[in-house]
Amino acid sequence: MFSELALTSFLPRWAIDDDALLEVFFETSMPSQETQPLFDVARRLRMGLCLGYGELAHEGGQRRRFNSSALIGPDGGSIDGYRKLQLPGDREP
């Protein structure tokens, strides 16, 4: 099991006001090009994984950010996912 938001340097050590800079910390698909190797290793080792990551979703014409987890099966496929609405940090430092 990977820790919460394992692919990022969260909690950020500074406020990020530019959405383009902030969004590099978020995945728009799972698996992505960057995370596919983890799925491949799970399949090769026949091992399940739980991967915590920052998710950027486009829903109803809005961008939404989630603190998400992906459950990866021993076949390297996605079993399920979980989204939390709260993200670490806020506008207030």
C-alpha positions, 0 to 999 in steps of 0.5 A: 500500500502506497501512502496518501498522495504518494506520487506528489510532494504533497503537502506543498510547502508553498501556496500555488495559485497558478492552476497550470502549475498545480495540476502537474501534481494530479493524474487525469487518468489511471493508469497514466503513462507515468503510473502504467509501470506500477500496474505492470509490476503488479501483474508480473509479481501477481500482487495487488496494490493500493495507490494513493494519488491526486486526481484531476477530473473533468465532470459537468464542465468543471475541473475537480481535484480529489485525494484518490486511491486506486485498488490494483488487482494481481492481474494488473487491472483496476479493481476500484477507486476511492475519492476523498473531497478534501485535499491537504492544505487550503488557501490559508497558509 
